[in-house]
Amino acid sequence: MNKVIWSLLSALTVLFVNIGLAGQAEAAWVAVVPIEINEAKVERASDFNSYYWDIMIEKFPYPDYELIDDDKVLSVIPEKGLPSLDKATLMNLSEKIDAEIVVAMRLDEITEEASPSFNEPKLDCFMKGEFASFNRLTGKYYKNKLYYKETIEEVLTLKNDWQQNIFASELTRCLNRTLEDQKAKGKI
């Protein structure tokens, strides 16, 4: 009798363990195109490259997403970079490397110049770039032009880095927009 009960318990254990594993969806493959930065007009290019990858890793965590190896992504990108961030280019890239999601970004210009002021010293801040993504499963293409212009007090730059803050908030907003359809429809 004990052997029958133990056999039944072990069979139920195996069944419940396998039921838990069978319901998990496969991770979506994500191709992150390395950020293109115009180094002539962006002073801290290496910093923005680091910020870019940190945000990508945060937004595409492992169990739900799998980042495609950089070498595989770079092998299908022309040496001069992507000619444009249009839908056809990202669709083509998605098909070549078998990715469900393709994300690409350009930073064209970041400047800060002293602005005349009667009170506190001020800075004219300017950031220009472009973001695009394509989700092959939903067929959704998203493109956003980054254009930020503001005059701030120079003393504010001592406590925070306006360039990093604006870059991070814009990139996060674009990635949230890219992923919002997936959350509404469930995991890929």
N, CA, C and O atoms as a DFTB+ gen file, in Angstrom:
752 C
 N C O
     1  1       0.816      -1.200       0.000
     2  2       0.000       0.000       0.000
     3  2       0.860       1.264       0.000
     4  3       0.562       2.233      -0.699
     5  1       1.931       1.235       0.797
     6  2       2.832       2.388       0.848
     7  2       3.471       2.663      -0.516
     8  3       3.648       3.816      -0.907
     9  1       3.816       1.581      -1.239
    10  2       4.429       1.762      -2.558
    11  2       3.455       2.429      -3.523
    12  3       3.865       3.251      -4.344
    13  1       2.186       2.090      -3.435
    14  2       1.178       2.679      -4.312
    15  2       1.009       4.168      -4.001
    16  3       0.935       4.990      -4.913
    17  1       0.949       4.509      -2.721
    18  2       0.796       5.920      -2.315
    19  2       2.019       6.724      -2.739
    20  3       1.879       7.831      -3.259
    21  1       3.226       6.177      -2.522
    22  2       4.439       6.898      -2.918
    23  2       4.520       7.053      -4.435
    24  3       4.948       8.092      -4.937
    25  1       4.116       6.032      -5.148
    26  2       4.110       6.118      -6.614
    27  2       3.128       7.177      -7.097
    28  3       3.421       7.937      -8.020
    29  1       1.957       7.219      -6.459
    30  2       0.949       8.215      -6.815
    31  2       1.435       9.628      -6.486
    32  3       1.250      10.541      -7.291
    33  1       2.051       9.823      -5.317
    34  2       2.587      11.140      -4.929
    35  2       3.709      11.587      -5.868
    36  3       3.771      12.754      -6.255
    37  1       4.595      10.655      -6.234
    38  2       5.685      11.043      -7.138
    39  2       5.142      11.376      -8.530
    40  3       5.647      12.287      -9.185
    41  1       4.129      10.656      -8.982
    42  2       3.523      10.964     -10.284
    43  2       2.841      12.324     -10.257
    44  3       2.939      13.082     -11.222
    45  1       2.152      12.644      -9.166
    46  2       1.521      13.963      -9.039
    47  2       2.556      15.081      -8.965
    48  3       2.351      16.159      -9.523
    49  1       3.654      14.827      -8.284
    50  2       4.717      15.833      -8.193
    51  2       5.278      16.133      -9.581
    52  3       5.430      17.295      -9.958
    53  1       5.579      15.098     -10.324
    54  2       6.094      15.289     -11.685
    55  2       5.073      16.034     -12.541
    56  3       5.442      16.914     -13.319
    57  1       3.817      15.696     -12.407
    58  2       2.758      16.347     -13.175
    59  2       2.672      17.834     -12.851
    60  3       2.619      18.661     -13.762
    61  1       2.657      18.189     -11.554
    62  2       2.536      19.597     -11.171
    63  2       3.762      20.422     -11.542
    64  3       3.635      21.592     -11.903
    65  1       4.939      19.827     -11.457
    66  2       6.162      20.542     -11.857
    67  2       6.126      20.821     -13.357
    68  3       6.469      21.923     -13.786
    69  1       5.717      19.843     -14.157
    70  2       5.670      20.025     -15.613
    71  2       4.556      20.956     -16.050
    72  3       4.711      21.648     -17.056
    73  1       3.453      21.003     -15.344
    74  2       2.380      21.937     -15.684
    75  2       2.856      23.370     -15.507
    76  3       2.540      24.236     -16.323
    77  1       3.610      23.622     -14.453
    78  2       4.143      24.976     -14.212
    79  2       5.102      25.410     -15.303
    80  3       5.119      26.582     -15.680
    81  1       5.897      24.487     -15.814
    82  2       6.869      24.836     -16.849
    83  2       6.230      24.924     -18.236
    84  3       6.724      25.662     -19.088
    85  1       5.175      24.209     -18.471
    86  2       4.566      24.179     -19.805
    87  2       3.864      25.476     -20.155
    88  3       3.703      25.774     -21.338
    89  1       3.438      26.260     -19.171
    90  2       2.695      27.477     -19.439
    91  2       3.552      28.679     -19.772
    92  3       3.006      29.736     -20.090
    93  1       4.860      28.570     -19.715
    94  2       5.725      29.717     -19.962
    95  2       5.902      29.964     -21.458
    96  3       6.087      29.032     -22.242
    97  1       5.842      31.230     -21.830
    98  2       6.020      31.604     -23.236
    99  2       7.506      31.696     -23.555
   100  3       8.339      31.885     -22.669
   101  1       7.811      31.561     -24.816
   102  2       9.191      31.677     -25.265
   103  2       9.594      33.145     -25.290
   104  3       8.766      34.014     -25.560
   105  1      10.859      33.421     -25.009
   106  2      11.362      34.790     -24.987
   107  2      11.358      35.378     -26.398
   108  3      11.639      34.680     -27.373
   109  1      11.039      36.656     -26.493
   110  2      11.076      37.363     -27.777
   111  2      12.513      37.772     -28.075
   112  3      13.215      38.275     -27.197
   113  1      12.950      37.557     -29.310
   114  2      14.302      37.927     -29.716
   115  2      14.331      39.406     -30.082
   116  3      13.530      39.871     -30.894
   117  1      15.260      40.141     -29.475
   118  2      15.362      41.584     -29.664
   119  2      16.725      41.930     -30.255
   120  3      17.765      41.553     -29.715
   121  1      16.701      42.650     -31.367
   122  2      17.929      43.141     -31.990
   123  2      18.077      44.614     -31.639
   124  3      17.268      45.444     -32.052
   125  1      19.110      44.930     -30.877
   126  2      19.392      46.310     -30.515
   127  2      20.535      46.782     -31.403
   128  3      21.677      46.346     -31.258
   129  1      20.206      47.677     -32.316
   130  2      21.219      48.236     -33.205
   131  2      22.050      49.218     -32.386
   132  3      21.488      50.082     -31.712
   133  1      23.390      49.103     -32.431
   134  2      24.220      50.051     -31.673
   135  2      23.880      51.499     -32.053
   136  3      23.646      51.811     -33.220
   137  1      23.859      52.358     -31.056
   138  2      23.475      53.749     -31.272
   139  2      24.479      54.430     -32.202
   140  3      25.690      54.252     -32.068
   141  1      23.957      55.205     -33.137
   142  2      24.809      55.986     -34.041
   143  2      24.905      57.397     -33.482
   144  3      23.891      58.067     -33.287
   145  1      26.126      57.843     -33.227
   146  2      26.346      59.154     -32.623
   147  2      27.253      59.967     -33.533
   148  3      28.316      59.503     -33.945
   149  1      26.822      61.186     -33.840
   150  2      27.642      62.119     -34.611
   151  2      28.666      62.718     -33.644
   152  3      28.380      63.693     -32.949
   153  1      29.844      62.132     -33.608
   154  2      30.853      62.526     -32.617
   155  2      31.348      63.952     -32.811
   156  3      31.904      64.534     -31.880
   157  1      31.162      64.526     -33.987
   158  2      31.575      65.905     -34.222
   159  2      30.666      66.889     -33.480
   160  3      31.092      67.992     -33.138
   161  1      29.405      66.486     -33.230
   162  2      28.451      67.393     -32.590
   163  2      27.966      66.902     -31.228
   164  3      27.136      67.553     -30.593
   165  1      28.483      65.750     -30.777
   166  2      28.127      65.223     -29.455
   167  2      29.429      65.026     -28.692
   168  3      30.269      64.209     -29.069
   169  1      29.581      65.783     -27.623
   170  2      30.845      65.798     -26.892
   171  2      31.127      64.504     -26.140
   172  3      32.261      64.026     -26.160
   173  1      30.148      63.934     -25.489
   174  2      30.358      62.763     -24.623
   175  2      29.749      61.506     -25.250
   176  3      28.854      60.890     -24.671
   177  1      30.226      61.139     -26.405
   178  2      29.639      60.016     -27.154
   179  2      29.712      58.707     -26.379
   180  3      28.744      57.947     -26.379
   181  1      30.820      58.426     -25.726
   182  2      30.958      57.153     -25.005
   183  2      29.987      57.068     -23.830
   184  3      29.490      55.987     -23.515
   185  1      29.713      58.200     -23.181
   186  2      28.736      58.203     -22.085
   187  2      27.353      57.821     -22.595
   188  3      26.658      57.022     -21.966
   189  1      26.950      58.384     -23.726
   190  2      25.626      58.096     -24.266
   191  2      25.518      56.647     -24.742
   192  3      24.447      56.046     -24.658
   193  1      26.607      56.091     -25.235
   194  2      26.614      54.685     -25.605
   195  2      26.351      53.817     -24.368
   196  3      25.592      52.850     -24.439
   197  1      26.975      54.159     -23.241
   198  2      26.759      53.414     -21.993
   199  2      25.330      53.568     -21.494
   200  3      24.703      52.586     -21.094
   201  1      24.806      54.801     -21.515
   202  2      23.424      55.031     -21.072
   203  2      22.456      54.214     -21.933
   204  3      21.514      53.611     -21.420
   205  1      22.697      54.201     -23.232
   206  2      21.848      53.491     -24.186
   207  2      21.756      52.004     -23.837
   208  3      20.661      51.450     -23.737
   209  1      22.912      51.367     -23.652
   210  2      22.910      49.932     -23.366
   211  2      22.323      49.630     -21.992
   212  3      21.637      48.621     -21.831
   213  1      22.575      50.477     -21.003
   214  2      21.993      50.265     -19.673
   215  2      20.467      50.277     -19.733
   216  3      19.807      49.446     -19.109
   217  1      19.917      51.219     -20.482
   218  2      18.462      51.318     -20.595
   219  2      17.904      50.129     -21.374
   220  3      16.843      49.609     -21.030
   221  1      18.600      49.700     -22.411
   222  2      18.133      48.544     -23.196
   223  2      18.095      47.282     -22.337
   224  3      17.134      46.516     -22.403
   225  1      19.114      47.067     -21.550
   226  2      19.159      45.884     -20.686
   227  2      18.049      45.946     -19.642
   228  3      17.450      44.926     -19.302
   229  1      17.779      47.139     -19.140
   230  2      16.713      47.304     -18.148
   231  2      15.326      47.070     -18.766
   232  3      14.465      46.456     -18.135
   233  1      15.109      47.546     -19.978
   234  2      13.792      47.450     -20.611
   235  2      13.506      46.073     -21.219
   236  3      12.344      45.711     -21.400
   237  1      14.537      45.314     -21.530
   238  2      14.355      43.987     -22.116
   239  2      14.963      42.930     -21.202
   240  3      16.005      42.360     -21.527
   241  1      14.317      42.655     -20.045
   242  2      14.870      41.672     -19.099
   243  2      14.803      40.251     -19.652
   244  3      13.957      39.945     -20.493
   245  1      15.689      39.396     -19.181
   246  2      15.904      38.072     -19.748
   247  2      14.704      37.137     -19.837
   248  3      14.468      36.611     -20.925
   249  1      13.950      36.895     -18.820
   250  2      12.953      35.834     -19.019
   251  2      11.958      36.140     -20.146
   252  3      11.491      35.227     -20.827
   253  1      11.640      37.405     -20.339
   254  2      10.660      37.763     -21.360
   255  2      11.302      38.064     -22.713
   256  3      10.677      37.864     -23.755
   257  1      12.541      38.541     -22.700
   258  2      13.228      38.944     -23.921
   259  2      14.632      38.358     -23.941
   260  3      15.245      38.131     -22.898
   261  1      15.120      38.121     -25.132
   262  2      16.480      37.628     -25.321
   263  2      17.165      38.582     -26.306
   264  3      16.740      38.694     -27.456
   265  1      18.220      39.266     -25.859
   266  2      18.949      40.183     -26.734
   267  2      19.849      39.378     -27.678
   268  3      20.581      38.485     -27.251
   269  1      19.778      39.706     -28.942
   270  2      20.611      39.031     -29.942
   271  2      22.028      39.564     -29.824
   272  3      22.240      40.751     -29.576
   273  1      22.989      38.682     -30.002
   274  2      24.402      39.017     -29.871
   275  2      24.785      40.182     -30.791
   276  3      24.350      40.245     -31.941
   277  1      25.598      41.094     -30.271
   278  2      26.018      42.281     -31.025
   279  2      26.705      41.915     -32.338
   280  3      26.485      42.574     -33.354
   281  1      27.526      40.882     -32.327
   282  2      28.246      40.493     -33.542
   283  2      27.280      40.071     -34.648
   284  3      27.501      40.372     -35.821
   285  1      26.224      39.383     -34.273
   286  2      25.234      38.951     -35.262
   287  2      24.490      40.153     -35.840
   288  3      24.213      40.196     -37.038
   289  1      24.165      41.132     -34.987
   290  2      23.475      42.340     -35.456
   291  2      24.402      43.152     -36.356
   292  3      23.998      43.602     -37.428
   293  1      25.651      43.338     -35.913
   294  2      26.603      44.124     -36.699
   295  2      26.949      43.470     -38.039
   296  3      27.311      44.164     -38.989
   297  1      26.840      42.145     -38.121
   298  2      27.191      41.460     -39.368
   299  2      26.236      41.799     -40.520
   300  3      26.612      41.660     -41.684
   301  1      25.018      42.236     -40.219
   302  2      24.056      42.555     -41.282
   303  2      23.878      44.062     -41.488
   304  3      23.128      44.484     -42.368
   305  1      24.561      44.866     -40.685
   306  2      24.478      46.329     -40.826
   307  2      25.634      46.799     -41.703
   308  3      26.773      46.380     -41.493
   309  1      25.362      47.663     -42.683
   310  2      26.446      48.186     -43.517
   311  2      27.497      48.911     -42.665
   312  3      27.205      49.386     -41.567
   313  1      28.704      48.983     -43.184
   314  2      29.810      49.577     -42.448
   315  2      29.550      51.041     -42.073
   316  3      30.013      51.501     -41.029
   317  1      28.821      51.767     -42.908
   318  2      28.515      53.175     -42.638
   319  2      27.316      53.338     -41.720
   320  3      26.934      54.465     -41.405
   321  1      26.717      52.244     -41.287
   322  2      25.530      52.308     -40.444
   323  2      24.271      52.155     -41.275
   324  3      24.333      52.006     -42.496
   325  1      23.140      52.191     -40.613
   326  2      21.869      52.069     -41.321
   327  2      21.640      53.302     -42.186
   328  3      21.847      54.423     -41.720
   329  1      21.217      53.120     -43.436
   330  2      20.991      54.277     -44.308
   331  2      19.856      55.170     -43.797
   332  3      19.904      56.392     -43.943
   333  1      18.842      54.552     -43.200
   334  2      17.740      55.314     -42.610
   335  2      17.085      54.445     -41.550
   336  3      17.381      53.255     -41.437
   337  1      16.208      55.038     -40.788
   338  2      15.485      54.300     -39.760
   339  2      14.030      54.104     -40.178
   340  3      13.134      54.121     -39.334
   341  1      13.795      53.920     -41.465
   342  2      12.430      53.725     -41.949
   343  2      11.975      52.280     -41.725
   344  3      12.768      51.414     -41.357
   345  1      10.701      52.046     -41.953
   346  2      10.095      50.737     -41.687
   347  2      10.736      49.638     -42.541
   348  3      11.013      48.550     -42.036
   349  1      10.968      49.908     -43.805
   350  2      11.536      48.894     -44.704
   351  2      12.918      48.450     -44.236
   352  3      13.227      47.259     -44.275
   353  1      13.744      49.381     -43.800
   354  2      15.088      49.052     -43.331
   355  2      15.026      48.166     -42.088
   356  3      15.745      47.171     -41.996
   357  1      14.168      48.527     -41.132
   358  2      14.064      47.733     -39.903
   359  2      13.419      46.372     -40.168
   360  3      13.795      45.382     -39.540
   361  1      12.455      46.310     -41.089
   362  2      11.850      45.026     -41.448
   363  2      12.887      44.101     -42.079
   364  3      12.945      42.913     -41.765
   365  1      13.693      44.651     -42.960
   366  2      14.743      43.881     -43.617
   367  2      15.741      43.352     -42.587
   368  3      16.142      42.189     -42.643
   369  1      16.133      44.196     -41.662
   370  2      17.058      43.806     -40.599
   371  2      16.447      42.706     -39.732
   372  3      17.128      41.751     -39.359
   373  1      15.165      42.846     -39.417
   374  2      14.455      41.851     -38.613
   375  2      14.449      40.485     -39.292
   376  3      14.652      39.463     -38.638
   377  1      14.219      40.468     -40.581
   378  2      14.187      39.206     -41.323
   379  2      15.572      38.572     -41.439
   380  3      15.708      37.352     -41.346
   381  1      16.592      39.394     -41.640
   382  2      17.948      38.863     -41.809
   383  2      18.465      38.173     -40.554
   384  3      19.151      37.155     -40.645
   385  1      18.143      38.717     -39.387
   386  2      18.679      38.128     -38.152
   387  2      17.626      37.410     -37.331
   388  3      17.896      36.984     -36.208
   389  1      16.422      37.272     -37.884
   390  2      15.337      36.538     -37.237
   391  2      15.015      37.104     -35.845
   392  3      15.003      36.377     -34.851
   393  1      14.756      38.411     -35.800
   394  2      14.405      39.088     -34.548
   395  2      12.939      39.488     -34.565
   396  3      12.409      39.888     -35.602
   397  1      12.289      39.377     -33.416
   398  2      10.894      39.815     -33.318
   399  2      10.802      41.335     -33.166
   400  3       9.875      41.963     -33.676
   401  1      11.773      41.917     -32.458
   402  2      11.782      43.364     -32.225
   403  2      13.142      43.915     -32.638
   404  3      14.182      43.345     -32.306
   405  1      13.123      45.025     -33.365
   406  2      14.357      45.712     -33.748
   407  2      14.258      47.142     -33.222
   408  3      13.246      47.815     -33.417
   409  1      15.322      47.600     -32.553
   410  2      15.355      48.935     -31.970
   411  2      16.612      49.641     -32.470
   412  3      17.697      49.060     -32.452
   413  1      16.472      50.897     -32.919
   414  2      17.617      51.669     -33.415
   415  2      17.475      53.130     -32.992
   416  3      16.366      53.641     -32.838
   417  1      18.620      53.791     -32.806
   418  2      18.604      55.203     -32.395
   419  2      19.815      55.932     -32.953
   420  3      20.888      55.356     -33.130
   421  1      19.611      57.213     -33.223
   422  2      20.670      58.119     -33.665
   423  2      20.686      59.336     -32.760
   424  3      19.636      59.816     -32.334
   425  1      21.865      59.830     -32.471
   426  2      22.027      61.113     -31.779
   427  2      22.803      62.019     -32.723
   428  3      23.972      61.769     -33.017
   429  1      22.146      63.071     -33.194
   430  2      22.767      63.945     -34.184
   431  2      23.527      65.111     -33.572
   432  3      24.593      65.489     -34.057
   433  1      22.976      65.678     -32.507
   434  2      23.598      66.889     -31.967
   435  2      23.187      67.111     -30.515
   436  3      22.030      66.919     -30.143
   437  1      24.159      67.519     -29.705
   438  2      23.896      67.960     -28.340
   439  2      24.793      69.159     -28.089
   440  3      26.015      69.071     -28.207
   441  1      24.178      70.274     -27.744
   442  2      24.960      71.484     -27.461
   443  2      24.436      72.183     -26.229
   444  3      23.264      72.060     -25.872
   445  1      25.313      72.911     -25.593
   446  2      24.928      73.831     -24.526
   447  2      25.800      75.072     -24.657
   448  3      27.026      74.996     -24.733
   449  1      25.129      76.208     -24.681
   450  2      25.830      77.477     -24.850
   451  2      25.345      78.460     -23.806
   452  3      24.183      78.430     -23.399
   453  1      26.243      79.330     -23.377
   454  2      25.871      80.362     -22.418
   455  2      24.836      81.291     -23.045
   456  3      24.946      81.672     -24.210
   457  1      23.837      81.644     -22.253
   458  2      22.765      82.504     -22.721
   459  2      22.815      83.813     -21.937
   460  3      22.965      83.793     -20.715
   461  1      22.693      84.948     -22.620
   462  2      22.724      86.214     -21.898
   463  2      21.542      86.319     -20.929
   464  3      20.404      85.992     -21.268
   465  1      21.846      86.781     -19.722
   466  2      20.810      86.889     -18.706
   467  2      21.190      87.990     -17.728
   468  3      22.368      88.222     -17.457
   469  1      20.167      88.668     -17.200
   470  2      20.425      89.733     -16.229
   471  2      20.597      89.175     -14.816
   472  3      21.274      89.787     -13.989
   473  1      20.003      88.043     -14.538
   474  2      20.058      87.464     -13.195
   475  2      21.143      86.394     -13.119
   476  3      22.334      86.705     -13.152
   477  1      20.738      85.170     -13.020
   478  2      21.654      84.037     -12.937
   479  2      22.198      83.686     -14.319
   480  3      21.520      83.901     -15.324
   481  1      23.422      83.145     -14.378
   482  2      23.927      82.652     -15.667
   483  2      23.050      81.500     -16.161
   484  3      22.654      80.635     -15.380
   485  1      22.752      81.497     -17.457
   486  2      21.865      80.481     -18.031
   487  2      22.544      79.773     -19.188
   488  3      23.503      80.271     -19.778
   489  1      22.010      78.582     -19.497
   490  2      22.501      77.782     -20.613
   491  2      21.359      77.498     -21.579
   492  3      20.244      77.184     -21.161
   493  1      21.647      77.609     -22.872
   494  2      20.714      77.150     -23.896
   495  2      21.092      75.709     -24.192
   496  3      22.196      75.436     -24.665
   497  1      20.176      74.784     -23.916
   498  2      20.422      73.357     -24.089
   499  2      19.672      72.864     -25.316
   500  3      18.513      73.219     -25.529
   501  1      20.338      72.044     -26.119
   502  2      19.722      71.533     -27.339
   503  2      20.154      70.092     -27.562
   504  3      21.336      69.766     -27.459
   505  1      19.175      69.220     -27.872
   506  2      19.450      67.815     -28.190
   507  2      18.580      67.411     -29.377
   508  3      17.385      67.704     -29.419
   509  1      19.201      66.738     -30.333
   510  2      18.482      66.327     -31.551
   511  2      18.879      64.892     -31.894
   512  3      20.056      64.534     -31.850
   513  1      17.891      64.088     -32.230
   514  2      18.161      62.704     -32.595
   515  2      16.932      62.045     -33.181
   516  3      15.973      62.715     -33.564
   517  1      16.969      60.712     -33.249
   518  2      15.890      59.962     -33.870
   519  2      15.865      58.551     -33.284
   520  3      16.914      57.961     -33.024
   521  1      14.667      58.017     -33.079
   522  2      14.474      56.668     -32.559
   523  2      13.486      55.947     -33.469
   524  3      12.539      56.554     -33.968
   525  1      13.710      54.643     -33.687
   526  2      12.755      53.843     -34.455
   527  2      12.781      52.408     -33.956
   528  3      13.813      51.902     -33.514
   529  1      11.621      51.761     -34.037
   530  2      11.538      50.354     -33.660
   531  2      10.513      49.659     -34.549
   532  3       9.597      50.283     -35.084
   533  1      10.695      48.357     -34.688
   534  2       9.762      47.545     -35.467
   535  2       9.519      46.240     -34.728
   536  3      10.460      45.564     -34.311
   537  1       8.236      45.892     -34.569
   538  2       7.836      44.641     -33.946
   539  2       7.288      43.750     -35.054
   540  3       6.216      44.021     -35.597
   541  1       8.011      42.698     -35.390
   542  2       7.641      41.831     -36.503
   543  2       6.367      41.042     -36.220
   544  3       5.613      40.753     -37.149
   545  1       6.109      40.689     -34.978
   546  2       4.923      39.893     -34.661
   547  2       3.635      40.686     -34.800
   548  3       2.624      40.160     -35.265
   549  1       3.672      41.954     -34.398
   550  2       2.469      42.779     -34.494
   551  2       2.457      43.611     -35.764
   552  3       1.415      44.148     -36.141
   553  1       3.610      43.729     -36.437
   554  2       3.708      44.552     -37.634
   555  2       3.752      46.040     -37.320
   556  3       3.616      46.867     -38.222
   557  1       3.938      46.388     -36.058
   558  2       3.908      47.789     -35.636
   559  2       5.291      48.429     -35.794
   560  3       6.305      47.882     -35.358
   561  1       5.298      49.584     -36.421
   562  2       6.508      50.394     -36.602
   563  2       6.315      51.694     -35.835
   564  3       5.259      52.321     -35.920
   565  1       7.330      52.093     -35.091
   566  2       7.249      53.337     -34.320
   567  2       8.502      54.159     -34.593
   568  3       9.619      53.643     -34.553
   569  1       8.302      55.445     -34.869
   570  2       9.430      56.348     -35.115
   571  2       9.167      57.646     -34.373
   572  3       8.046      58.155     -34.362
   573  1      10.215      58.177     -33.751
   574  2      10.089      59.426     -33.005
   575  2      11.333      60.276     -33.227
   576  3      12.462      59.794     -33.127
   577  1      11.107      61.528     -33.525
   578  2      12.219      62.473     -33.649
   579  2      12.443      63.111     -32.287
   580  3      11.509      63.632     -31.677
   581  1      13.667      63.070     -31.818
   582  2      14.046      63.679     -30.552
   583  2      14.480      65.113     -30.827
   584  3      15.443      65.353     -31.555
   585  1      13.773      66.042     -30.249
   586  2      14.103      67.455     -30.417
   587  2      13.821      68.145     -29.086
   588  3      12.664      68.367     -28.728
   589  1      14.879      68.480     -28.357
   590  2      14.747      69.093     -27.047
   591  2      15.490      70.424     -27.064
   592  3      16.652      70.491     -27.463
   593  1      14.810      71.479     -26.630
   594  2      15.439      72.800     -26.563
   595  2      14.884      73.507     -25.338
   596  3      13.670      73.625     -25.176
   597  1      15.781      73.977     -24.474
   598  2      15.362      74.654     -23.251
   599  2      16.494      75.543     -22.760
   600  3      17.668      75.283     -23.025
   601  1      16.123      76.591     -22.043
   602  2      17.095      77.437     -21.371
   603  2      16.962      77.168     -19.876
   604  3      15.879      77.300     -19.306
   605  1      18.081      76.787     -19.242
   606  2      18.066      76.488     -17.816
   607  2      19.133      77.305     -17.105
   608  3      20.075      77.804     -17.721
   609  1      18.964      77.429     -15.797
   610  2      19.989      78.109     -15.016
   611  2      21.216      77.217     -14.929
   612  3      21.111      76.006     -14.733
   613  1      22.379      77.836     -15.077
   614  2      23.621      77.069     -15.101
   615  2      23.875      76.358     -13.773
   616  3      24.492      75.293     -13.754
   617  1      23.418      76.918     -12.691
   618  2      23.633      76.307     -11.380
   619  2      22.949      74.940     -11.278
   620  3      23.388      74.088     -10.507
   621  1      21.887      74.727     -12.043
   622  2      21.200      73.437     -12.021
   623  2      22.059      72.309     -12.585
   624  3      21.834      71.143     -12.260
   625  1      23.026      72.634     -13.416
   626  2      23.871      71.604     -14.001
   627  2      24.903      71.072     -13.008
   628  3      25.552      70.059     -13.272
   629  1      25.059      71.749     -11.866
   630  2      25.993      71.255     -10.862
   631  2      25.444      70.028     -10.144
   632  3      26.210      69.148      -9.750
   633  1      24.138      69.961      -9.971
   634  2      23.529      68.856      -9.230
   635  2      23.058      67.718     -10.120
   636  3      22.977      66.577      -9.665
   637  1      22.753      67.998     -11.354
   638  2      22.296      66.922     -12.231
   639  2      22.846      67.126     -13.639
   640  3      23.309      68.207     -14.001
   641  1      22.780      66.082     -14.395
   642  2      23.277      66.073     -15.763
   643  2      22.073      66.141     -16.699
   644  3      21.426      65.123     -16.945
   645  1      21.767      67.314     -17.216
   646  2      20.571      67.486     -18.042
   647  2      20.626      66.598     -19.281
   648  3      19.599      66.085     -19.727
   649  1      21.826      66.417     -19.839
   650  2      21.952      65.603     -21.043
   651  2      21.545      64.153     -20.769
   652  3      20.786      63.554     -21.531
   653  1      22.057      63.606     -19.677
   654  2      21.713      62.228     -19.327
   655  2      20.226      62.104     -18.993
   656  3      19.571      61.152     -19.417
   657  1      19.696      63.059     -18.239
   658  2      18.281      63.001     -17.849
   659  2      17.349      63.042     -19.058
   660  3      16.416      62.243     -19.147
   661  1      17.592      63.957     -19.978
   662  2      16.733      64.082     -21.164
   663  2      16.880      62.857     -22.060
   664  3      15.887      62.319     -22.550
   665  1      18.107      62.421     -22.273
   666  2      18.343      61.238     -23.101
   667  2      17.626      60.020     -22.519
   668  3      16.931      59.301     -23.237
   669  1      17.797      59.793     -21.223
   670  2      17.177      58.631     -20.567
   671  2      15.654      58.712     -20.603
   672  3      14.987      57.710     -20.861
   673  1      15.098      59.898     -20.346
   674  2      13.636      60.008     -20.335
   675  2      13.052      59.828     -21.740
   676  3      12.012      59.187     -21.889
   677  1      13.693      60.372     -22.760
   678  2      13.197      60.220     -24.137
   679  2      13.314      58.770     -24.616
   680  3      12.384      58.235     -25.219
   681  1      14.454      58.144     -24.346
   682  2      14.635      56.762     -24.778
   683  2      13.676      55.831     -24.044
   684  3      13.109      54.926     -24.656
   685  1      13.488      56.036     -22.755
   686  2      12.563      55.220     -21.978
   687  2      11.134      55.394     -22.478
   688  3      10.386      54.424     -22.591
   689  1      10.762      56.630     -22.774
   690  2       9.416      56.908     -23.298
   691  2       9.198      56.200     -24.641
   692  3       8.136      55.624     -24.879
   693  1      10.195      56.245     -25.503
   694  2      10.081      55.577     -26.805
   695  2      10.001      54.054     -26.646
   696  3       9.220      53.400     -27.338
   697  1      10.793      53.495     -25.750
   698  2      10.751      52.051     -25.537
   699  2       9.425      51.626     -24.913
   700  3       8.885      50.573     -25.252
   701  1       8.905      52.441     -24.005
   702  2       7.592      52.133     -23.428
   703  2       6.528      52.128     -24.515
   704  3       5.633      51.282     -24.512
   705  1       6.626      53.056     -25.428
   706  2       5.674      53.126     -26.543
   707  2       5.810      51.908     -27.456
   708  3       4.817      51.393     -27.970
   709  1       7.038      51.457     -27.651
   710  2       7.296      50.278     -28.464
   711  2       6.687      49.031     -27.821
   712  3       6.150      48.170     -28.518
   713  1       6.770      48.937     -26.507
   714  2       6.330      47.737     -25.796
   715  2       4.882      47.786     -25.325
   716  3       4.374      46.768     -24.856
   717  1       4.198      48.914     -25.426
   718  2       2.841      49.005     -24.861
   719  2       1.858      48.072     -25.547
   720  3       0.959      47.562     -24.879
   721  1       1.977      47.828     -26.816
   722  2       1.069      46.901     -27.496
   723  2       1.233      45.478     -26.976
   724  3       0.259      44.733     -26.860
   725  1       2.477      45.106     -26.663
   726  2       2.723      43.761     -26.165
   727  2       2.051      43.551     -24.811
   728  3       1.492      42.484     -24.556
   729  1       2.101      44.552     -23.947
   730  2       1.503      44.417     -22.629
   731  2      -0.015      44.288     -22.739
   732  3      -0.627      43.568     -21.950
   733  1      -0.620      44.960     -23.685
   734  2      -2.057      44.877     -23.861
   735  2      -2.470      43.507     -24.397
   736  3      -3.540      43.002     -24.056
   737  1      -1.628      42.912     -25.230
   738  2      -1.967      41.620     -25.834
   739  2      -1.367      40.449     -25.076
   740  3      -1.605      39.294     -25.428
   741  1      -0.602      40.732     -24.050
   742  2       0.063      39.658     -23.299
   743  2       1.470      39.466     -23.811
   744  3       1.906      40.161     -24.729
   745  1       2.165      38.544     -23.230
   746  2       3.551      38.273     -23.623
   747  2       3.597      37.686     -25.022
   748  3       2.670      37.017     -25.481
   749  1       4.701      37.959     -25.672
   750  2       4.916      37.400     -27.018
   751  2       5.265      35.947     -26.882
   752  3       5.489      35.270     -27.885
